[in-house]
């Protein structure tokens, strides 16, 4: 249910907000990978969660683009 709320929240955002969210998620993923490489990351499952969130954001962006055309 948590992911459904997240996706619905993404669908209400504008394309500019979605692109900002995507940039923030990619930065977070980079930081998590860096922490993992230096053995400072405690919750390694967060990497998988952020990767899936990036995919969700990209999917919603694609849906919006298709609806415009």
DRENPA-3360 file (N, C-alpha, C; in nm, 2 decimals, always signed):
BEGIN
1 = XXXXXXXX = +0.08/-0.12/+0.00/+0.00/+0.00/+0.00/+0.09/+0.13/+0.00 ~ +0.20/+0.12/+0.06/+0.29/+0.23/+0.07/+0.33/+0.28/-0.06 ~ +0.37/+0.18/-0.15/+0.42/+0.22/-0.28/+0.30/+0.28/-0.37 ~ +0.18/+0.23/-0.35/+0.07/+0.28/-0.42/+0.05/+0.43/-0.39 ~ +0.06/+0.47/-0.26/+0.05/+0.61/-0.22/+0.16/+0.69/-0.29 ~ +0.28/+0.63/-0.29/+0.40/+0.70/-0.35/+0.37/+0.73/-0.50 ~ +0.32/+0.63/-0.57/+0.30/+0.64/-0.71/+0.19/+0.74/-0.74 ~ +0.08/+0.74/-0.66/-0.03/+0.83/-0.67/+0.02/+0.98/-0.65;
9 = XXXXXXXX = +0.11/+0.99/-0.55/+0.17/+1.12/-0.52/+0.25/+1.17/-0.64 ~ +0.33/+1.08/-0.70/+0.41/+1.11/-0.82/+0.32/+1.16/-0.94 ~ +0.20/+1.09/-0.95/+0.11/+1.12/-1.07/+0.05/+1.26/-1.05 ~ +0.05/+1.32/-0.93/-0.01/+1.45/-0.91/+0.09/+1.56/-0.94 ~ +0.22/+1.52/-0.95/+0.32/+1.62/-0.97/+0.34/+1.66/-1.11 ~ +0.39/+1.78/-1.13/+0.42/+1.83/-1.27/+0.55/+1.77/-1.32 ~ +0.57/+1.78/-1.45/+0.69/+1.72/-1.51/+0.82/+1.78/-1.45 ~ +0.81/+1.91/-1.42/+0.93/+1.98/-1.36/+0.96/+1.92/-1.22;
17 = XXXXXXXX = +0.85/+1.90/-1.15/+0.87/+1.84/-1.01/+0.92/+1.70/-1.02 ~ +0.87/+1.63/-1.12/+0.92/+1.49/-1.14/+1.07/+1.48/-1.17 ~ +1.11/+1.57/-1.26/+1.25/+1.57/-1.29/+1.34/+1.61/-1.18 ~ +1.29/+1.70/-1.09/+1.37/+1.74/-0.97/+1.37/+1.62/-0.87 ~ +1.26/+1.55/-0.86/+1.26/+1.43/-0.78/+1.35/+1.32/-0.83 ~ +1.36/+1.31/-0.96/+1.45/+1.21/-1.02/+1.59/+1.24/-1.00 ~ +1.63/+1.37/-1.01/+1.77/+1.41/-0.98/+1.80/+1.38/-0.84 ~ +1.71/+1.41/-0.74/+1.73/+1.39/-0.60/+1.75/+1.24/-0.57;
25 = XXXXXXXX = +1.67/+1.16/-0.64/+1.68/+1.01/-0.61/+1.81/+0.96/-0.67 ~ +1.86/+1.01/-0.78/+1.98/+0.97/-0.84/+2.10/+1.01/-0.75 ~ +2.09/+1.13/-0.69/+2.20/+1.17/-0.60/+2.20/+1.08/-0.48 ~ +2.08/+1.05/-0.43/+2.08/+0.97/-0.31/+2.14/+0.83/-0.34 ~ +2.10/+0.77/-0.46/+2.16/+0.65/-0.50/+2.31/+0.65/-0.51 ~ +2.36/+0.76/-0.56/+2.51/+0.77/-0.57/+2.57/+0.77/-0.43 ~ +2.51/+0.85/-0.34/+2.56/+0.86/-0.21/+2.55/+0.72/-0.14 ~ +2.45/+0.65/-0.16/+2.43/+0.52/-0.10/+2.54/+0.42/-0.15;
33 = XXXXXXXX = +2.56/+0.43/-0.28/+2.66/+0.34/-0.34/+2.80/+0.37/-0.28 ~ +2.83/+0.50/-0.27/+2.96/+0.54/-0.21/+2.97/+0.49/-0.07 ~ +2.87/+0.51/+0.01/+2.87/+0.46/+0.15/+2.89/+0.31/+0.15 ~ +2.83/+0.24/+0.06/+2.84/+0.09/+0.06/+2.98/+0.05/+0.02 ~ +3.04/+0.12/-0.07/+3.18/+0.09/-0.11/+3.28/+0.11/+0.00 ~ +3.25/+0.21/+0.09/+3.34/+0.24/+0.20/+3.30/+0.18/+0.33 ~ +3.20/+0.08/+0.32/+3.15/+0.01/+0.44/+3.09/+0.09/+0.55 ~ +3.03/+0.20/+0.51/+2.96/+0.29/+0.60/+2.81/+0.27/+0.60;
41 = XXXXXXXX = +2.76/+0.19/+0.51/+2.61/+0.18/+0.49/+2.56/+0.07/+0.58 ~ +2.46/+0.11/+0.66/+2.40/+0.01/+0.75/+2.29/-0.07/+0.69 ~ +2.20/+0.01/+0.62/+2.08/-0.05/+0.56/+2.10/-0.06/+0.41 ~ +2.15/-0.18/+0.37/+2.18/-0.20/+0.22/+2.05/-0.22/+0.14 ~ +1.94/-0.25/+0.20/+1.81/-0.26/+0.13/+1.77/-0.13/+0.08 ~ +1.82/-0.02/+0.13/+1.78/+0.12/+0.08/+1.82/+0.14/-0.06 ~ +1.93/+0.07/-0.10/+1.98/+0.09/-0.24/+1.87/+0.03/-0.34 ~ +1.82/-0.08/-0.31/+1.72/-0.15/-0.39/+1.59/-0.06/-0.39;
49 = XXXXXXXX = +1.55/+0.00/-0.28/+1.44/+0.08/-0.27/+1.45/+0.21/-0.35 ~ +1.57/+0.27/-0.35/+1.59/+0.39/-0.43/+1.59/+0.36/-0.57 ~ +1.65/+0.25/-0.61/+1.65/+0.21/-0.75/+1.51/+0.19/-0.81 ~ +1.42/+0.13/-0.73/+1.29/+0.11/-0.77/+1.21/+0.24/-0.77 ~ +1.24/+0.33/-0.68/+1.18/+0.46/-0.69/+1.21/+0.54/-0.81 ~ +1.34/+0.53/-0.85/+1.39/+0.59/-0.98/+1.31/+0.53/-1.09 ~ +1.29/+0.40/-1.10/+1.21/+0.34/-1.20/+1.07/+0.39/-1.20 ~ +1.01/+0.40/-1.08/+0.87/+0.45/-1.07/+0.86/+0.59/-1.13;
57 = XXXXXXXX = +0.95/+0.68/-1.09/+0.95/+0.82/-1.14/+0.96/+0.82/-1.29 ~ +1.05/+0.74/-1.34/+1.07/+0.74/-1.49/+0.94/+0.69/-1.56 ~ +0.88/+0.59/-1.50/+0.76/+0.53/-1.56/+0.65/+0.64/-1.56 ~ +0.63/+0.71/-1.45/+0.53/+0.82/-1.45/+0.56/+0.93/-1.55 ~ +0.69/+0.96/-1.56/+0.73/+1.06/-1.66/+0.69/+1.02/-1.80 ~ +0.72/+0.89/-1.83/+0.68/+0.84/-1.96/+0.53/+0.84/-1.98 ~ +0.46/+0.80/-1.88/+0.31/+0.80/-1.89/+0.26/+0.94/-1.93 ~ +0.31/+1.04/-1.86/+0.27/+1.18/-1.88/+0.31/+1.22/-2.02;
65 = XXXXX = +0.43/+1.19/-2.07/+0.47/+1.22/-2.20/+0.37/+1.16/-2.31 ~ +0.33/+1.04/-2.29/+0.25/+0.97/-2.38/+0.11/+1.03/-2.38 ~ +0.06/+1.07/-2.26/-0.07/+1.14/-2.26/-0.08/+1.27/-2.33 ~ +0.04/+1.34/-2.33/+0.04/+1.47/-2.40/+0.03/+1.45/-2.55 ~ +0.10/+1.35/-2.60/+0.10/+1.33/-2.75/-0.03/+1.29/-2.81;
% end
